[in-house]
Amino acid sequence: MDIKELVNRGIDDLSPYEPGKPIEDLERELGINNAIKLASNENPMGPSPKIFDSIEAVLKETHRYPDGNATRLKSTIARKFNVKDEQVTIGNGSNDIIEFVARIFLSKEDSAIYSEHAFAVYPLVVKAVGAKGIEVPAKDFSHDLDQMLESIQDNTKLIFIANPNNPTGSFIEYDQLISFLEKVPENIIVLLDQAYFDYSSFETKDIEFDILNRFPNLIMSRSFSKAYGLAGFRVGFCVSSREIADYLNRVRQPFNANSLALYAAEKALEDQDFIDKCLQLNLEQKEILFEELISLGYDCLPSRGNFISFDCKQDSREAFNKLLMEGVIVRSLAVYKMPNYLRVSVGLPEENFAFLEKIRQTLS
C-alpha cells in the first residue's frame, strides 16, 4: 500500500513545525546542568504564584473530565474584557484557534492570505485543508497591508494578521490596522493573532475587543502561553461575534482544554499585579539587550514582543549551533527565510547576561 496516494495532497510539501530545543535534551547531550533557553518566547518569571495556592484541589479531581464548555474561564474572560460569554472560544493554546478558523472557512476551492516572515503555522493549516496559500512579501520585515489588500482574489476567504508579529517583532500601529480592516471586504474573515498583545499594549496603543462591534468579520485570538507564563498548560482563546463563535465551537474538540489549564488561566487573569511586574521586567531587559547587541555591531529589528530578532552576520544555523554548544538555546530564523537572523527571547537578568557573554565569546 502506498500511503502517499491516500494522504491529502495539500500536505505533500509541508514540514513539521520545529519547536525550540528543550533544556533537558541539551543538558543531557552536553553533560551540563546550567543551560539556558531563550528560544520560545516564554515568560522567564513563570506563572502567577496564586495559581499554586489551591491547585492541589484540582489535581485531586483529574480523574474527572474537565468542563467541556470551559464555563468558568469563559465567564472570567468575558468579565475582564467586557465581552459576552457567547463570544469566547477556548483553545488548546491559540494554535488551536488557528486550526479551528482554517477548518471552518477554508476548503480546496478557497485561498488565504498571510505575510512573509509571519508565524509558520499559518501556511501549515492553510495547506493542510487543501486551500491555496497566498504569501505576500514583507515590507521592512512587517506586513505590507496595501499589498495584502491587492492580493485578495475572488476565492479569498481568510486573512491572517499577527500583531505583534512573530518572529520579527514588527507592530502595526492602531490607525493603520483600523484603516486596513475598513478596506477588507466584509465577506472575508480576518484572524488577528494577538499572542503578544500584553507586551504591545504595555508599550503603546493596541486594538481591544470593543473593535469587534465595528468589524463582525474579525476574530481576535490571544494566548496564555506568553505573558501569563502558561506555555506548558496549553490554553488560549479568541473573541468574535456570537455567530462565528457558534461555528468555532462546532469544530472544537470536546475537552480540548484540560482541568489544570482551565484553572490556571482563570487564576492568571485575576493577578494583574503579577502580569504588570512581568511586563515591566521584559521592557527593562529588552532595552538592555537591544543596547548591548547594537554595541556589539548587530542590527536588531524593532520589537513589541518579548524577543529580539537580529542579524548575526553569518548563517544563523551555524550561529545557533555554536551557541548551543555553549549551553545557550536561541532560535535560527532560517525557516522563516531570514537565513542570517537569530531570535532571542528576553529572559531574566542573569540569563540575558549569560547570553550576551556567550555572544561575545562565540560569535563576535
C-alpha positions as CSV (number, residue, x, y, z in Angstrom):
1,M,0.0,0.0,0.0
2,D,1.3,3.4,-1.0
3,I,0.3,5.8,1.9
4,K,1.3,8.8,-0.2
5,E,-1.6,8.0,-2.6
6,L,-4.0,8.2,0.4
7,V,-3.0,11.5,2.1
8,N,-4.4,15.0,1.4
9,R,-2.3,16.4,-1.4
10,G,-2.2,19.7,0.4
11,I,0.4,18.4,2.9
12,D,2.8,16.9,0.5
13,D,5.3,19.8,0.7
14,L,4.8,20.6,4.4
15,S,7.4,20.1,7.0
16,P,6.6,19.6,10.7
17,Y,6.7,22.7,12.9
18,E,10.0,22.7,14.8
19,P,9.7,23.9,18.4
20,G,12.6,25.2,20.5
21,K,15.0,22.6,21.8
22,P,14.1,21.5,25.4
23,I,16.7,22.4,28.1
24,E,16.8,18.8,29.4
25,D,17.7,17.5,26.0
26,L,20.7,19.9,25.6
27,E,21.9,19.3,29.2
28,R,21.8,15.5,28.6
29,E,23.7,15.8,25.3
30,L,26.4,18.1,26.7
31,G,26.6,16.7,30.2
32,I,25.9,20.1,31.8
33,N,23.3,21.4,34.2
34,N,23.2,25.1,33.6
35,A,21.8,25.5,30.1
36,I,19.5,28.5,29.4
37,K,16.7,28.5,27.0
38,L,15.9,31.8,25.2
39,A,14.2,30.3,22.2
40,S,10.5,30.1,22.6
41,N,9.4,33.5,24.0
42,E,8.3,32.1,27.3
43,N,7.8,34.2,30.4
44,P,11.0,33.7,32.4
45,M,9.2,34.6,35.7
46,G,6.7,31.7,35.1
47,P,3.0,31.8,36.1
48,S,1.4,33.7,38.9
49,P,2.1,32.2,42.3
50,K,-1.6,32.4,43.0
51,I,-2.1,29.5,40.6
52,F,-0.3,27.1,43.0
53,D,-2.2,28.3,46.1
54,S,-5.0,25.8,45.6
55,I,-4.1,23.8,42.6
56,E,-3.9,20.7,44.7
57,A,-7.7,20.5,44.8
58,V,-7.8,20.4,41.0
59,L,-5.1,17.7,40.9
60,K,-7.3,15.5,43.2
61,E,-10.1,15.7,40.6
62,T,-8.1,14.9,37.5
63,H,-9.8,11.5,37.2
64,R,-12.8,13.6,36.1
65,Y,-13.2,15.0,32.7
66,P,-12.7,18.8,32.5
67,D,-15.6,21.2,31.9
68,G,-16.2,20.7,28.2
69,N,-17.7,24.2,27.9
70,A,-15.0,25.9,29.9
71,T,-17.8,27.9,31.5
72,R,-15.9,29.5,34.4
73,L,-12.9,30.5,32.3
74,K,-15.2,32.0,29.6
75,S,-17.0,34.0,32.2
76,T,-13.8,35.2,33.7
77,I,-12.5,36.3,30.3
78,A,-15.9,38.0,29.5
79,R,-15.9,40.0,32.7
80,K,-12.3,41.0,32.4
81,F,-12.6,42.2,28.8
82,N,-16.2,43.4,28.8
83,V,-17.5,40.9,26.2
84,K,-20.2,38.3,26.3
85,D,-19.6,34.7,27.3
86,E,-21.1,33.6,24.0
87,Q,-18.3,35.4,22.1
88,V,-15.5,33.5,23.7
89,T,-13.9,30.3,22.4
90,I,-11.3,28.3,24.3
91,G,-8.4,26.6,22.6
92,N,-5.6,24.2,23.5
93,G,-3.2,27.1,23.0
94,S,-4.0,29.8,20.5
95,N,-2.7,27.4,17.8
96,D,-5.9,25.5,18.3
97,I,-7.9,28.6,17.4
98,I,-5.9,29.0,14.1
99,E,-6.8,25.4,13.3
100,F,-10.5,26.0,14.0
101,V,-10.6,29.0,11.8
102,A,-8.9,27.3,8.9
103,R,-11.2,24.3,9.1
104,I,-14.4,26.4,9.2
105,F,-13.7,28.9,6.5
106,L,-11.3,27.1,4.0
107,S,-11.7,24.3,1.5
108,K,-9.7,23.3,-1.5
109,E,-11.6,25.9,-3.6
110,D,-10.5,28.8,-1.3
111,S,-7.4,30.9,-0.7
112,A,-6.0,32.6,2.4
113,I,-3.5,35.4,2.7
114,Y,-0.6,35.8,5.1
115,S,2.6,37.7,5.2
116,E,6.1,36.6,4.5
117,H,8.1,36.2,7.8
118,A,4.8,35.6,9.7
119,F,4.0,32.7,12.1
120,A,4.9,29.4,10.4
121,V,1.6,27.8,11.4
122,Y,-0.5,29.9,9.0
123,P,0.7,28.2,5.8
124,L,0.7,24.9,7.6
125,V,-3.0,25.0,8.4
126,V,-4.0,26.5,5.1
127,K,-2.3,23.8,3.0
128,A,-3.4,21.1,5.4
129,V,-7.0,21.7,4.5
130,G,-6.1,21.8,0.8
131,A,-6.6,25.6,0.3
132,K,-4.3,27.9,-1.6
133,G,-1.9,30.0,0.5
134,I,-1.0,33.5,-0.8
135,E,2.2,34.7,0.8
136,V,2.6,38.5,0.5
137,P,6.2,39.8,0.5
138,A,7.0,41.6,3.7
139,K,7.8,45.3,3.9
140,D,10.6,46.2,6.3
141,F,10.1,42.8,7.9
142,S,6.4,43.7,8.6
143,H,3.0,43.1,6.9
144,D,2.6,45.1,3.7
145,L,-1.1,45.8,4.3
146,D,-1.6,47.6,1.0
147,Q,-0.2,44.6,-0.9
148,M,-2.2,42.2,1.1
149,L,-5.4,44.0,0.1
150,E,-4.3,43.9,-3.6
151,S,-3.6,40.2,-3.3
152,I,-7.3,39.4,-2.5
153,Q,-8.7,37.0,-5.1
154,D,-12.3,36.0,-5.8
155,N,-11.9,32.9,-3.7
156,T,-10.1,34.5,-0.8
157,K,-11.9,33.7,2.5
158,L,-9.4,34.4,5.2
159,I,-6.5,36.8,6.0
160,F,-4.0,36.2,8.8
161,I,-2.6,39.2,10.6
162,A,-0.1,38.8,13.6
163,N,0.2,41.9,15.7
164,P,2.9,42.0,17.1
165,N,4.4,39.6,14.5
166,N,6.4,36.6,15.5
167,P,9.3,36.2,14.7
168,T,10.2,39.7,13.5
169,G,8.6,41.7,16.4
170,S,7.1,44.2,14.0
171,F,3.9,46.1,15.1
172,I,1.1,47.6,13.0
173,E,0.0,50.9,14.6
174,Y,-3.6,51.3,15.7
175,D,-4.7,53.7,13.0
176,Q,-3.0,51.6,10.2
177,L,-4.7,48.5,11.4
178,I,-8.1,50.1,11.6
179,S,-7.7,51.6,8.1
180,F,-6.8,48.1,6.8
181,L,-9.9,46.5,8.4
182,E,-12.1,49.1,6.9
183,K,-10.9,48.1,3.4
184,V,-11.3,44.4,3.8
185,P,-14.5,43.1,2.2
186,E,-17.0,42.0,4.8
187,N,-17.2,38.5,3.3
188,I,-13.5,37.9,4.2
189,I,-12.6,36.8,7.7
190,V,-9.6,38.4,9.3
191,L,-7.9,36.5,12.1
192,L,-6.0,39.0,14.2
193,D,-3.4,36.9,16.1
194,Q,-2.6,38.8,19.3
195,A,-0.5,36.2,21.1
196,Y,1.9,39.0,22.2
197,F,-0.8,41.6,22.9
198,D,0.1,42.0,26.6
199,Y,3.6,43.2,25.6
200,S,2.5,45.6,22.9
201,S,-0.4,47.1,24.9
202,F,2.1,47.7,27.8
203,E,4.2,49.9,25.5
204,T,1.7,51.5,23.1
205,K,-1.9,51.5,21.9
206,D,-3.2,48.3,20.5
207,I,-6.6,47.1,19.4
208,E,-9.0,46.0,22.1
209,F,-12.1,43.7,21.8
210,D,-14.5,46.6,21.5
211,I,-13.5,46.9,17.9
212,L,-15.5,43.8,17.1
213,N,-18.6,45.9,17.2
214,R,-17.4,47.6,14.1
215,F,-16.0,44.6,12.3
216,P,-18.2,41.4,12.5
217,N,-15.8,39.6,10.2
218,L,-12.9,39.9,12.7
219,I,-11.7,37.2,15.0
220,M,-9.2,38.2,17.8
221,S,-7.1,35.4,19.3
222,R,-4.8,35.6,22.4
223,S,-2.6,33.2,24.3
224,F,-1.9,32.4,27.9
225,S,1.5,30.9,26.8
226,K,3.4,34.2,26.7
227,A,2.9,36.9,29.3
228,Y,0.8,34.7,31.6
229,G,3.5,32.1,31.7
230,L,1.3,29.1,31.0
231,A,3.0,27.6,27.9
232,G,3.1,24.2,29.4
233,F,-0.6,24.2,30.2
234,R,-1.6,24.9,26.5
235,V,-4.5,27.3,26.7
236,G,-5.6,30.2,24.6
237,F,-8.8,31.9,23.5
238,C,-10.5,34.1,20.9
239,V,-13.3,36.6,20.9
240,S,-15.5,37.0,17.9
241,S,-19.2,37.6,17.0
242,R,-21.6,35.2,18.5
243,E,-22.3,33.7,15.1
244,I,-18.6,33.0,14.4
245,A,-18.1,31.7,17.9
246,D,-21.0,29.2,17.4
247,Y,-19.2,27.7,14.4
248,L,-15.9,27.7,16.2
249,N,-17.4,25.7,19.0
250,R,-18.9,23.2,16.5
251,V,-15.4,22.1,15.3
252,R,-13.7,22.4,18.7
253,Q,-12.9,19.0,20.1
254,P,-14.7,18.1,23.4
255,F,-12.5,18.6,26.4
256,N,-9.8,20.4,24.3
257,A,-8.6,22.3,27.4
258,N,-7.7,20.2,30.4
259,S,-8.8,20.9,34.0
260,L,-5.4,22.3,35.1
261,A,-5.2,24.6,32.1
262,L,-8.7,26.0,32.8
263,Y,-8.0,26.6,36.4
264,A,-4.5,28.1,35.8
265,A,-5.8,30.5,33.1
266,E,-8.7,31.7,35.3
267,K,-6.3,32.4,38.3
268,A,-3.8,34.1,36.0
269,L,-6.4,36.6,34.8
270,E,-7.1,37.5,38.4
271,D,-3.5,38.5,39.2
272,Q,-2.9,41.6,37.1
273,D,-0.2,42.9,39.5
274,F,2.0,39.9,38.7
275,I,1.5,40.3,35.0
276,D,2.5,44.0,35.3
277,K,5.7,43.0,37.0
278,C,6.5,40.6,34.2
279,L,5.8,43.2,31.6
280,Q,7.9,45.8,33.3
281,L,10.8,43.4,33.6
282,N,10.5,42.4,30.0
283,L,10.6,46.1,28.9
284,E,13.6,46.9,31.0
285,Q,15.6,43.8,30.0
286,K,14.6,44.1,26.3
287,E,16.1,47.6,26.3
288,I,19.4,46.3,27.8
289,L,19.6,43.5,25.2
290,F,18.9,46.0,22.4
291,E,21.7,48.3,23.6
292,E,24.2,45.5,24.2
293,L,23.5,43.8,20.8
294,I,23.8,47.1,19.0
295,S,27.0,47.9,20.8
296,L,28.4,44.6,19.5
297,G,27.6,45.6,15.9
298,Y,24.4,43.6,15.4
299,D,21.4,45.0,13.5
300,C,18.3,44.5,15.6
301,L,14.7,44.6,14.4
302,P,12.3,46.8,16.5
303,S,10.2,44.5,18.7
304,R,6.9,45.0,20.6
305,G,7.1,41.4,21.8
306,N,9.3,39.7,24.4
307,F,12.0,38.8,22.0
308,I,14.5,40.4,19.6
309,S,15.5,39.2,16.1
310,F,18.9,40.3,15.0
311,D,21.3,39.9,12.0
312,C,24.1,37.7,13.4
313,K,26.3,38.4,10.4
314,Q,26.6,34.7,9.5
315,D,24.5,31.7,8.7
316,S,22.1,31.6,11.6
317,R,22.0,27.8,11.7
318,E,25.8,27.8,12.3
319,A,25.5,30.6,14.9
320,F,22.7,28.6,16.6
321,N,24.8,25.5,16.8
322,K,27.8,27.5,18.2
323,L,25.6,28.9,21.0
324,L,24.0,25.5,21.6
325,M,27.4,24.0,22.3
326,E,27.9,26.7,24.9
327,G,24.6,25.8,26.6
328,V,22.5,28.6,25.2
329,I,19.4,27.8,23.2
330,V,18.1,30.6,20.9
331,R,16.2,30.3,17.5
332,S,17.5,30.3,14.0
333,L,15.1,32.1,11.6
334,A,16.3,30.3,8.5
335,V,13.0,28.5,8.2
336,Y,11.4,32.0,8.0
337,K,13.5,32.9,5.0
338,M,15.7,35.1,7.3
339,P,18.9,33.0,7.0
340,N,21.2,35.3,8.9
341,Y,18.9,36.2,11.7
342,L,18.7,34.8,15.2
343,R,15.8,35.4,17.6
344,V,16.4,35.6,21.3
345,S,13.7,35.7,24.0
346,V,14.0,38.2,26.8
347,G,15.0,36.3,29.9
348,L,15.8,37.0,33.5
349,P,18.7,39.4,34.0
350,E,21.2,36.6,34.7
351,E,20.0,34.7,31.6
352,N,20.4,37.7,29.4
353,F,23.9,38.4,30.8
354,A,25.0,34.9,30.2
355,F,23.6,35.0,26.6
356,L,25.5,38.3,25.9
357,E,28.7,36.8,27.3
358,K,28.4,33.8,25.1
359,I,27.7,36.0,22.1
360,R,30.9,38.0,22.8
361,Q,32.9,34.8,23.2
362,T,31.4,32.8,20.4
363,L,30.1,35.0,17.6
364,S,31.8,38.4,17.8
